[in-house]
Amino acid sequence: MTIPGLIFGVIISTLYGAAFHFWQGGGLGKLILYLILGWTGFWIGHTVGNLLNWSFASIGPLNFGAATLLSLGFLGIGHWLSQVEIERK
């Protein structure tokens, strides 16, 4: 992984998290959650794509397609799980 590829990946994954927060709303805690989910999903997706030799929408050394799919998946599942409310008696 090159430095420009790493910087580009961080910028794109941050934009995914911020855009998801803009779409779903919430406070500072939700923004932090979405940023972490966007980063985690993006880099796990990139790594899985490399390990499985997928070259779906690659941009330079970055496996952009797999990274994007997993980032959006992490954001969707993380949002769904964050909606759970604990019932107190």
C-alpha positions as CSV (number, residue, x, y, z in Angstrom):
1,M,0.0,0.0,0.0
2,T,1.4,3.4,-1.0
3,I,1.0,6.5,1.1
4,P,-1.3,8.2,-1.5
5,G,-3.5,5.1,-1.6
6,L,-3.6,5.1,2.2
7,I,-4.6,8.8,2.4
8,F,-7.2,8.3,-0.4
9,G,-8.7,5.4,1.5
10,V,-8.9,7.3,4.7
11,I,-10.5,10.3,3.0
12,I,-13.1,8.1,1.2
13,S,-14.0,6.0,4.2
14,T,-14.3,9.2,6.3
15,L,-16.7,10.6,3.6
16,Y,-18.7,7.4,3.7
17,G,-19.2,7.7,7.5
18,A,-19.9,11.4,7.4
19,A,-22.4,11.1,4.5
20,F,-24.2,8.2,6.4
21,H,-24.4,10.5,9.5
22,F,-25.8,13.3,7.3
23,W,-28.4,10.9,5.9
24,Q,-29.4,9.3,9.2
25,G,-28.8,12.1,11.7
26,G,-27.9,11.9,15.3
27,G,-25.5,13.5,17.7
28,L,-21.8,13.5,18.2
29,G,-21.8,9.9,19.4
30,K,-23.5,8.7,16.3
31,L,-21.0,10.6,14.1
32,I,-18.1,8.9,15.9
33,L,-19.8,5.5,15.6
34,Y,-20.4,6.0,11.8
35,L,-16.8,7.2,11.2
36,I,-15.4,4.2,13.0
37,L,-17.7,1.8,11.2
38,G,-16.8,3.5,7.8
39,W,-13.1,3.2,8.5
40,T,-13.3,-0.4,9.8
41,G,-15.5,-1.7,7.1
42,F,-13.4,0.0,4.4
43,W,-10.1,-1.4,5.5
44,I,-11.5,-4.9,6.2
45,G,-13.1,-4.8,2.8
46,H,-9.8,-3.8,1.2
47,T,-8.0,-6.6,3.0
48,V,-10.6,-9.3,2.2
49,G,-10.6,-8.2,-1.4
50,N,-6.8,-8.5,-1.6
51,L,-6.8,-11.9,0.2
52,L,-9.4,-13.3,-2.2
53,N,-7.7,-11.7,-5.2
54,W,-10.8,-9.7,-6.2
55,S,-10.1,-6.8,-8.5
56,F,-13.5,-5.2,-8.4
57,A,-13.2,-1.5,-9.2
58,S,-9.5,-1.2,-8.1
59,I,-8.0,2.2,-8.0
60,G,-4.2,1.9,-7.9
61,P,-3.3,-0.4,-5.0
62,L,-6.6,0.1,-3.4
63,N,-9.3,-2.5,-3.8
64,F,-12.0,0.1,-3.9
65,G,-15.0,-2.0,-4.8
66,A,-14.7,-4.6,-2.0
67,A,-13.8,-1.8,0.4
68,T,-16.9,0.2,-0.5
69,L,-19.2,-2.7,-0.3
70,L,-18.0,-3.8,3.2
71,S,-17.9,-0.2,4.4
72,L,-21.6,0.3,3.4
73,G,-22.4,-3.0,5.0
74,F,-20.7,-2.1,8.2
75,L,-22.5,1.2,8.3
76,G,-25.9,-0.4,7.6
77,I,-25.6,-3.2,10.2
78,G,-24.0,-0.8,12.8
79,H,-26.9,1.6,12.4
80,W,-29.4,-1.2,12.7
81,L,-27.7,-2.5,15.9
82,S,-27.5,1.0,17.3
83,Q,-31.3,1.3,17.2
84,V,-31.7,-1.4,19.9
85,E,-33.1,0.0,23.1
86,I,-32.7,-1.7,26.4
87,E,-35.9,-2.2,28.3
88,R,-35.6,-1.3,31.9
89,K,-37.9,-2.6,34.6
